[in-house]
Amino acid sequence: MATAGPSLSVEVDLDVQLDGKRCAVWSEGDKVVINAPSLGVARSLLSGVETLPVPRELLVDGLGTASLTVELRVRHAPVASLGAAVEPSRLAALAGYSADVSLRGLAVTGWRRLL
């Protein structure tokens, strides 16, 4: 039986441009947060992951092994998370993702768009 090594520590604070829109990326302890300005930009981010030459299951397993979580926020409302200790929501599991999708976060995002 292999013993677990030390968990990975990530510190990040950067801005990413996607389709001319700014996405902020930063770390909070063992979590990497990506904040998108709209659901459309968040969807573009997710479709970018789908084009990587690595199966998404391997990415999620790697996050778990490294004890890291990635949280996707839209207008600072958490809408999805994946990685270490994340229990997939039924909505995400139906779509084939090992992520927790927050219906509350999606509703908050929609409300903030109206303001």
Secondary structure, DSSP 4 states (H G I P E B T S, - for coil): -PPP-PPP----EEEEEETTEEEEEEEETTEEEEEESSHHHHHHHHHHHHTSSS-HHHHHHHHHHTT-EEEEEETTEEEEEEETTPPPPHHHHHTT--SEE-HHHHHHHHHHHH-
